[in-house]
Amino acid sequence: MGTVIIWGLLGLLVIFIIVRNIRVVQQAKAFVIERLGVYKTTWNVGLHIKWPLIEKVAKVVSLKEQVADFPPQPVITKDNVTMQIDTVIYFQITDPKMYTYGIEQPMVAIENLAATTLRNIIGDLELDQCLTSRDIINTKMRAILDEATDPWGIKVNRVELKNILPPKEIQNAMEKQMKAERERREAILRAEGEKRAAILEAEGEKESAILRADAKKQEQILEAEGKAEAILKVQTATAEGIKLINESVPSDGVIKIKALEAFAAAANGRATKIIIPSEIQGLAGLAQGLVESVTSVKEEN
């Protein structure tokens, strides 16, 4: 009975030891394994079992891209201006073994290397170049850091200058300059707006004048067309009257009577001098003779 208990306990102990030495490596992680203090292998994603007592997990390494935000570093430009610049480095571990055994405290090493590289690059540039050449500085730093950290199993993907802080007096001067530049641009925009408004106003007046001229022209055209139509109607009426007269074949007496009527209408006008044609004079004498004859006949009766 006692032997069964002992074997049972031994079996539970073996199961416990096996379970304790089972490892599951997650995605984007790597386990560095040592056997008796010597590097043995690197476990990637999956289920793994290590030998108890003689093997151990020396380091768990994240293979994700990581961000290192370093505090501002004092740097001096080529024209002796001291600035504070802080950098952000995006890196990724590509070789867990080299990262584990390549260098002690790799993050401290990267920070110091970034500060040294930044001072060297900024030392060759003047203040204005530093403020306008961020992309160039970032590219140079990335290339230098990537090459330097390659033996540590680290790949530097990107370097960014987060802040560039010149001395206070230079900042004040820059703010004044930017304010003056903003005011200058505002004045230019205001002048352009006023010029544009004047142009639009002039164009509006021009358009209005054109419309007025077109309206007047149209009015004159309509008036001329009305006069022409009136003249045409008068001429048409005259032609029709002549046509009717010609068709009716009037006698000489009718023509003379009509002439007298026209003469009477002219006499009733405002003319002060009237020239009487000879035909009308003869017709008037004839009319007077007829009147006298009729009068004499009435007296005899």
Phi, psi and chi 1 to 4 in degrees:
 res  aa     phi    psi   chi1   chi2   chi3   chi4
   1 MET       -  -43.8 -174.9   66.4 -179.6      -
   2 GLY   -65.3  -34.9      -      -      -      -
   3 THR   -66.0  -39.0  -55.4      -      -      -
   4 VAL   -63.0  -40.6  174.5      -      -      -
   5 ILE   -64.2  -42.1  -65.5  174.2      -      -
   6 ILE   -63.0  -47.2  -67.3  172.5      -      -
   7 TRP   -63.6  -35.4  -78.1  107.6      -      -
   8 GLY   -63.9  -42.6      -      -      -      -
   9 LEU   -64.7  -40.0  -67.8  175.3      -      -
  10 LEU   -63.8  -39.5  -71.9  175.1      -      -
  11 GLY   -63.5  -43.5      -      -      -      -
  12 LEU   -62.2  -37.5  -68.9  174.7      -      -
  13 LEU   -64.7  -42.0  179.8   61.2      -      -
  14 VAL   -63.9  -44.5  170.4      -      -      -
  15 ILE   -61.2  -42.7  -65.8  173.0      -      -
  16 PHE   -61.5  -44.0  175.9   76.1      -      -
  17 ILE   -63.7  -42.5  -67.7  172.8      -      -
  18 ILE   -63.2  -44.8  -66.9  173.4      -      -
  19 VAL   -62.5  -40.8  171.2      -      -      -
  20 ARG   -65.0  -23.1  -70.9  -79.1  -63.2  175.3
  21 ASN  -103.2    8.5  -73.1  -85.6      -      -
  22 ILE   -86.7  130.4  -66.3  175.9      -      -
  23 ARG  -127.4  139.1  -68.2  -72.1 -173.3  -86.5
  24 VAL  -113.8  117.6  177.0      -      -      -
  25 VAL   -89.6  123.1 -180.0      -      -      -
  26 GLN   -81.1  170.5  -69.4  123.8   -2.7      -
  27 GLN   -62.7  140.9 -175.1   72.1   33.1      -
  28 ALA    65.5   27.6      -      -      -      -
  29 LYS  -133.7  161.1  -73.8 -172.4  179.9  -65.6
  30 ALA  -145.5  140.5      -      -      -      -
  31 PHE  -108.2  126.9  -72.8   12.4      -      -
  32 VAL   -92.3  120.5  177.1      -      -      -
  33 ILE  -107.6  131.5  -54.9  -59.1      -      -
  34 GLU  -113.5  143.7  -68.0 -179.9   -7.6      -
  35 ARG  -120.2  115.9  177.9  178.5  -67.7  178.2
  36 LEU    54.1   40.9  -61.2  176.3      -      -
  37 GLY    83.8    1.1      -      -      -      -
  38 VAL  -114.2  141.1  179.5      -      -      -
  39 TYR   -57.8  129.3  170.6   77.4      -      -
  40 LYS  -108.2  -55.7  173.1   61.0  178.7  175.8
  41 THR  -164.5  175.3 -174.6      -      -      -
  42 THR  -121.3  122.5  -60.1      -      -      -
  43 TRP   -87.5  132.4  -71.3  -11.8      -      -
  44 ASN  -102.7 -164.0  -65.5  -45.4      -      -
  45 VAL   -60.6  133.7  180.0      -      -      -
  46 GLY   138.9 -171.3      -      -      -      -
  47 LEU   -96.5  131.3 -179.9   65.7      -      -
  48 HIS  -137.6  151.1  -59.4  -87.1      -      -
  49 ILE  -127.5  128.5  -59.6  176.0      -      -
  50 LYS  -105.9  156.4   68.6 -179.5 -178.8   65.4
  51 TRP   -71.3  128.9  -72.1   99.2      -      -
  52 PRO   -68.0  147.6   22.7  -30.4      -      -
  53 LEU    72.1  -35.8  -58.4  178.1      -      -
  54 ILE  -100.7  -17.2   62.9  173.3      -      -
  55 GLU  -120.7  149.7  -71.3 -176.1  -10.5      -
  56 LYS  -150.0  159.6   72.1  171.2 -175.2  176.4
  57 VAL   -85.0  107.8  178.7      -      -      -
  58 ALA   -74.6  -36.4      -      -      -      -
  59 LYS  -159.5  139.0 -164.2  174.5 -171.4   64.0
  60 VAL  -102.2  119.1  177.9      -      -      -
  61 VAL  -111.3  133.5  179.1      -      -      -
  62 SER   -89.7  129.8  174.3      -      -      -
  63 LEU   -95.2    4.1  -57.7  179.5      -      -
  64 LYS   -73.2  160.4  -63.0  178.5 -178.3  179.1
  65 GLU   -70.5  133.9 -173.6  175.2   29.6      -
  66 GLN  -119.2  160.6  -57.5  178.6   50.1      -
  67 VAL  -122.2  131.7 -178.9      -      -      -
  68 ALA  -119.4  114.7      -      -      -      -
  69 ASP  -104.7  108.2 -171.6   -4.6      -      -
  70 PHE   -94.6  147.4  -59.7  130.5      -      -
  71 PRO   -66.9  163.7   24.1  -33.1      -      -
  72 PRO   -58.6  142.6  -23.1   33.1      -      -
  73 GLN  -117.6  136.1  -60.0  -69.9  -29.1      -
  74 PRO   -75.7  128.2   25.6  -31.2      -      -
  75 VAL  -132.5  154.3  -66.4      -      -      -
  76 ILE  -118.4  128.9  -59.1  176.1      -      -
  77 THR   -80.7  176.2   63.3      -      -      -
  78 LYS   -65.1  -30.4 -173.3  176.7 -179.5  179.9
  79 ASP   -96.0   27.8   48.2   -6.1      -      -
  80 ASN    61.0   43.9  -64.9  -37.3      -      -
  81 VAL  -110.5  124.0  176.8      -      -      -
  82 THR   -89.8  125.8  -58.2      -      -      -
  83 MET  -126.3  160.5  -61.6 -171.9  -60.1      -
  84 GLN  -109.4  122.8  -62.4  -74.5  -27.3      -
  85 ILE  -129.5  127.5  -59.2  179.2      -      -
  86 ASP  -111.6  143.8   55.0  -16.1      -      -
  87 THR  -119.9  155.6   56.1      -      -      -
  88 VAL  -125.5  128.4  179.0      -      -      -
  89 ILE  -118.5  130.5  -62.6  177.1      -      -
  90 TYR  -106.0  119.2  -62.7   83.1      -      -
  91 PHE  -137.6  168.8   67.1   94.5      -      -
  92 GLN  -147.0  138.5 -169.2  171.3    9.1      -
  93 ILE   -84.7  121.9  -61.6  170.9      -      -
  94 THR  -105.1  -21.9   56.8      -      -      -
  95 ASP  -133.8   99.3 -169.0  -30.1      -      -
  96 PRO   -59.0  -37.1  -23.9   34.0      -      -
  97 LYS   -63.9  -49.2  177.1 -175.5  175.3 -178.2
  98 MET   -66.4  -35.3  -63.0  175.4   68.1      -
  99 TYR   -65.2  -35.6  178.4   75.3      -      -
 100 THR   -75.9  -38.9  -56.9      -      -      -
 101 TYR  -112.7   -3.6  -57.7  104.7      -      -
 102 GLY   -75.3  -42.0      -      -      -      -
 103 ILE  -152.8  149.0 -171.3  172.0      -      -
 104 GLU   -82.0  132.8 -172.5   72.6   22.7      -
 105 GLN    52.6   69.4  -63.4 -178.3  -22.7      -
 106 PRO   -60.5  -33.2   17.8  -28.8      -      -
 107 MET   -67.5  -39.2  -63.6  -50.0  -58.3      -
 108 VAL   -64.6  -39.3  176.2      -      -      -
 109 ALA   -64.3  -41.0      -      -      -      -
 110 ILE   -65.7  -40.7  -68.2  176.2      -      -
 111 GLU   -61.5  -47.3 -179.1  178.9   -1.3      -
 112 ASN   -64.6  -40.8  -67.3  -30.1      -      -
 113 LEU   -64.4  -39.3 -179.6   60.7      -      -
 114 ALA   -64.9  -41.8      -      -      -      -
 115 ALA   -63.4  -43.9      -      -      -      -
 116 THR   -64.7  -44.4  -56.8      -      -      -
 117 THR   -63.0  -41.0  -56.3      -      -      -
 118 LEU   -63.3  -42.4 -176.2   62.4      -      -
 119 ARG   -63.4  -39.2  -69.7 -169.1 -177.7   99.6
 120 ASN   -66.2  -41.6  -68.2  -24.8      -      -
 121 ILE   -71.1  -46.7  -65.4  174.5      -      -
 122 ILE   -65.9  -30.4  -62.7  -61.7      -      -
 123 GLY   -64.0  -19.8      -      -      -      -
 124 ASP   -96.4    2.5  -66.6  -27.2      -      -
 125 LEU  -121.5  150.3  -59.6  175.0      -      -
 126 GLU   -86.0  171.5  -64.8 -177.6   -8.2      -
 127 LEU   -58.0  -48.1  175.7   61.8      -      -
 128 ASP   -61.4  -38.6  -67.5  -20.1      -      -
 129 GLN   -66.2  -37.6  -66.9  175.5  -49.8      -
 130 CYS   -63.5  -37.9  -65.2      -      -      -
 131 LEU   -76.7  -23.3  -63.0  175.0      -      -
 132 THR  -111.0    0.8   58.5      -      -      -
 133 SER  -124.2   42.2  -55.5      -      -      -
 134 ARG   -61.1  -42.5  -72.8 -163.9  176.9 -164.5
 135 ASP   -62.9  -39.6  -68.9  -20.3      -      -
 136 ILE   -65.1  -43.6  -62.6  175.3      -      -
 137 ILE   -63.6  -43.9  -62.1  172.9      -      -
 138 ASN   -59.6  -43.4  -66.3  -20.9      -      -
 139 THR   -65.3  -43.9  -57.7      -      -      -
 140 LYS   -63.5  -44.8  -72.5 -176.8  177.5 -179.7
 141 MET   -63.6  -41.5  -74.6 -168.0   64.2      -
 142 ARG   -61.6  -43.8 -166.8 -152.7   67.9   79.9
 143 ALA   -63.3  -44.1      -      -      -      -
 144 ILE   -67.8  -45.7  -65.5  172.5      -      -
 145 LEU   -67.4  -37.4  -68.1  176.6      -      -
 146 ASP   -64.2  -40.7 -173.8   42.5      -      -
 147 GLU   -68.4  -39.2 -177.5  179.2   -1.1      -
 148 ALA   -71.6  -32.8      -      -      -      -
 149 THR   -92.2   -2.3   56.7      -      -      -
 150 ASP   -60.6  -40.0 -172.4   63.2      -      -
 151 PRO   -66.6  -13.3  -22.4   34.4      -      -
 152 TRP   -94.6    4.0  -52.9  -20.9      -      -
 153 GLY    75.5   25.8      -      -      -      -
 154 ILE  -119.6  136.9  -61.8  173.5      -      -
 155 LYS  -115.6  121.7  177.3  175.6  179.0   55.9
 156 VAL   -87.5  114.5  177.2      -      -      -
 157 ASN   -86.4  -36.9  -64.1  -34.3      -      -
 158 ARG  -158.9  145.5 -167.7  163.7   71.2 -105.5
 159 VAL  -128.1  132.9  177.0      -      -      -
 160 GLU  -129.6  133.3  -62.6  -71.7  -15.9      -
 161 LEU   -83.4  110.5  -59.8 -175.4      -      -
 162 LYS   -77.2  -46.0 -169.6  166.9   68.6  171.9
 163 ASN  -140.0  139.2  -71.1  -48.0      -      -
 164 ILE  -121.8  113.1  -61.0  178.4      -      -
 165 LEU  -115.0  101.2  -57.7  174.9      -      -
 166 PRO   -71.9  172.9  -12.5   27.5      -      -
 167 PRO   -59.0  159.3  -24.6   33.6      -      -
 168 LYS   -59.1  -42.9 -167.8   65.1  177.8  178.3
 169 GLU   -65.3  -35.9   57.9  -85.8   11.1      -
 170 ILE   -70.3  -37.1  -65.0 -180.0      -      -
 171 GLN   -61.6  -42.2  -68.1 -175.0   38.0      -
 172 ASN   -62.8  -42.9  -66.2  -25.3      -      -
 173 ALA   -62.9  -40.5      -      -      -      -
 174 MET   -66.0  -39.0  -68.2  172.2   59.8      -
 175 GLU   -64.1  -41.4  -70.4  176.2   -1.7      -
 176 LYS   -63.7  -41.2  -68.9  179.5 -179.8  178.6
 177 GLN   -63.7  -42.7 -178.1  179.6    0.2      -
 178 MET   -65.8  -36.7  -72.4 -172.0  -67.0      -
 179 LYS   -64.4  -43.8 -178.7  179.4  179.3 -178.7
 180 ALA   -63.2  -38.4      -      -      -      -
 181 GLU   -65.7  -41.1 -178.9   65.8   18.1      -
 182 ARG   -63.2  -42.4  -73.7 -164.9  -61.1  -91.8
 183 GLU   -64.0  -39.2  -68.5  176.4   -8.7      -
 184 ARG   -63.5  -44.4 -175.4 -177.0   69.8   84.4
 185 ARG   -64.8  -37.9  -68.8 -178.5 -179.3  178.5
 186 GLU   -63.3  -42.2 -177.5 -179.3   -4.4      -
 187 ALA   -63.8  -40.4      -      -      -      -
 188 ILE   -63.8  -44.8  -68.1  174.3      -      -
 189 LEU   -64.3  -39.7  -68.1  175.0      -      -
 190 ARG   -64.4  -43.3 -174.5  166.1   53.9 -109.6
 191 ALA   -63.6  -41.7      -      -      -      -
 192 GLU   -62.9  -39.1  -69.5  178.6   -9.4      -
 193 GLY   -64.3  -43.7      -      -      -      -
 194 GLU   -63.7  -41.1  -66.9  175.0   -6.1      -
 195 LYS   -62.2  -42.4 -180.0  179.8  176.9 -178.7
 196 ARG   -64.7  -39.7 -178.9   63.0  179.0  167.9
 197 ALA   -64.1  -41.6      -      -      -      -
 198 ALA   -63.5  -40.8      -      -      -      -
 199 ILE   -62.9  -44.8  -67.8  173.4      -      -
 200 LEU   -63.2  -39.5  -68.2  175.4      -      -
 201 GLU   -64.1  -44.8 -176.4  178.1   -1.4      -
 202 ALA   -62.4  -41.3      -      -      -      -
 203 GLU   -64.1  -37.4  -69.7  178.9   -7.7      -
 204 GLY   -64.1  -44.1      -      -      -      -
 205 GLU   -63.3  -40.7  -67.6  178.3   -5.5      -
 206 LYS   -62.4  -44.6  178.7 -179.2  176.9 -178.6
 207 GLU   -63.1  -40.2 -173.8   70.0   19.2      -
 208 SER   -64.1  -42.6  177.7      -      -      -
 209 ALA   -62.4  -40.5      -      -      -      -
 210 ILE   -62.9  -42.2  -68.7  173.3      -      -
 211 LEU   -64.7  -41.9  -68.0  175.3      -      -
 212 ARG   -62.3  -44.0  -72.7 -164.0  -59.9  -90.1
 213 ALA   -62.6  -41.1      -      -      -      -
 214 ASP   -63.0  -40.9  -71.1  -17.7      -      -
 215 ALA   -63.5  -44.6      -      -      -      -
 216 LYS   -63.5  -42.1 -174.1  174.6 -178.4 -179.1
 217 LYS   -61.5  -43.1  179.0 -179.6  177.6 -178.2
 218 GLN   -63.9  -39.5 -171.7   66.6   23.0      -
 219 GLU   -63.2  -43.5 -178.9 -178.5   -3.9      -
 220 GLN   -64.2  -39.1  -68.1  175.3   -9.7      -
 221 ILE   -62.7  -44.5  -69.0  172.9      -      -
 222 LEU   -64.4  -39.6  -67.4  175.6      -      -
 223 GLU   -64.5  -44.0 -177.1  178.7   -3.3      -
 224 ALA   -63.9  -41.0      -      -      -      -
 225 GLU   -63.2  -37.8  -70.4  178.2   -8.6      -
 226 GLY   -64.1  -44.5      -      -      -      -
 227 LYS   -63.4  -43.9  -69.6 -179.2  178.9  179.2
 228 ALA   -61.7  -40.0      -      -      -      -
 229 GLU   -66.1  -39.5 -174.4  177.1   -3.0      -
 230 ALA   -63.9  -44.0      -      -      -      -
 231 ILE   -62.4  -41.2  -66.6  172.4      -      -
 232 LEU   -62.7  -40.4 -179.5   60.8      -      -
 233 LYS   -65.4  -42.0  -72.2 -177.8  178.1  179.9
 234 VAL   -62.0  -44.8  170.6      -      -      -
 235 GLN   -65.1  -39.0  -69.0  178.2   -9.4      -
 236 THR   -63.4  -43.9  -58.3      -      -      -
 237 ALA   -62.8  -41.6      -      -      -      -
 238 THR   -62.1  -44.2  -57.4      -      -      -
 239 ALA   -63.6  -41.6      -      -      -      -
 240 GLU   -64.3  -38.7  -70.0  178.9   -6.9      -
 241 GLY   -62.9  -44.0      -      -      -      -
 242 ILE   -62.1  -40.6  -66.5  173.0      -      -
 243 LYS   -62.2  -43.7 -178.6  178.8  178.1 -178.4
 244 LEU   -64.6  -40.3  -68.7  173.8      -      -
 245 ILE   -62.6  -44.7  -67.9  172.3      -      -
 246 ASN   -64.3  -37.1  -69.3  -29.1      -      -
 247 GLU   -70.6  -32.8  -70.0  177.5   -7.1      -
 248 SER   -80.4  -13.7   60.1      -      -      -
 249 VAL    48.3   70.6 -170.2      -      -      -
 250 PRO   -69.0  153.2   27.5  -33.2      -      -
 251 SER   -81.2  169.6   61.9      -      -      -
 252 ASP   -63.9  -33.7  -68.0  -20.9      -      -
 253 GLY   -64.8  -43.0      -      -      -      -
 254 VAL   -62.7  -42.5  173.3      -      -      -
 255 ILE   -62.2  -41.4  -66.5  173.9      -      -
 256 LYS   -67.5  -38.7  -68.9  178.3  179.0 -179.9
 257 ILE   -63.5  -43.0  -68.5  171.6      -      -
 258 LYS   -60.5  -37.6  -68.5  -64.9 -177.2 -177.9
 259 ALA   -64.8  -40.5      -      -      -      -
 260 LEU   -62.6  -40.9  -76.0  173.3      -      -
 261 GLU   -62.3  -41.0  -69.4  177.3   -5.4      -
 262 ALA   -64.9  -38.4      -      -      -      -
 263 PHE   -66.1  -39.2  173.3   72.0      -      -
 264 ALA   -65.0  -40.9      -      -      -      -
 265 ALA   -63.5  -37.7      -      -      -      -
 266 ALA   -68.8  -35.8      -      -      -      -
 267 ALA   -67.3  -29.8      -      -      -      -
 268 ASN   -78.9   -6.0  -70.3  -29.1      -      -
 269 GLY   -78.6 -162.4      -      -      -      -
 270 ARG   -95.8    1.5  -63.2  179.7 -179.2  178.4
 271 ALA   -68.2  141.5      -      -      -      -
 272 THR   -97.1  -16.3   57.4      -      -      -
 273 LYS  -134.7  126.3 -176.8 -175.3  -70.2 -176.1
 274 ILE  -124.3  127.8  -60.9  174.4      -      -
 275 ILE   -97.8  120.7  -60.9  174.6      -      -
 276 ILE   -98.2  123.2  -58.9  173.7      -      -
 277 PRO   -63.7  157.3  -21.7   33.6      -      -
 278 SER   -65.1  -36.0   59.1      -      -      -
 279 GLU   -62.0  -42.5  -67.0   81.2   -1.2      -
 280 ILE   -67.1  -34.9  -63.2  177.6      -      -
 281 GLN   -62.8  -43.7  -69.0  177.5   -1.7      -
 282 GLY   -63.4  -40.0      -      -      -      -
 283 LEU   -66.1  -34.2 -176.5   60.1      -      -
 284 ALA   -68.5  -39.6      -      -      -      -
 285 GLY   -63.2  -39.8      -      -      -      -
 286 LEU   -63.9  -41.8  176.7   60.3      -      -
 287 ALA   -64.3  -39.3      -      -      -      -
 288 GLN   -65.7  -40.5 -175.8  177.6    1.6      -
 289 GLY   -62.1  -41.4      -      -      -      -
 290 LEU   -63.9  -40.4  -70.1  173.4      -      -
 291 VAL   -63.7  -44.3  170.8      -      -      -
 292 GLU   -63.3  -42.0  -69.9  176.6   -5.9      -
 293 SER   -60.0  -45.0  -59.7      -      -      -
 294 VAL   -65.0  -35.9  171.7      -      -      -
 295 THR   -67.1  -41.8  -57.2      -      -      -
 296 SER   -65.2  -38.7   61.4      -      -      -
 297 VAL   -64.5  -40.4  170.8      -      -      -
 298 LYS   -65.1  -36.1  -72.8 -177.9  178.2 -179.1
 299 GLU   -68.3  -40.3  -69.4  176.1   -6.1      -
 300 GLU   -63.6  -36.2  -68.1  175.3   -2.1      -
 301 ASN   -72.6      -  -66.1  -28.7      -      -
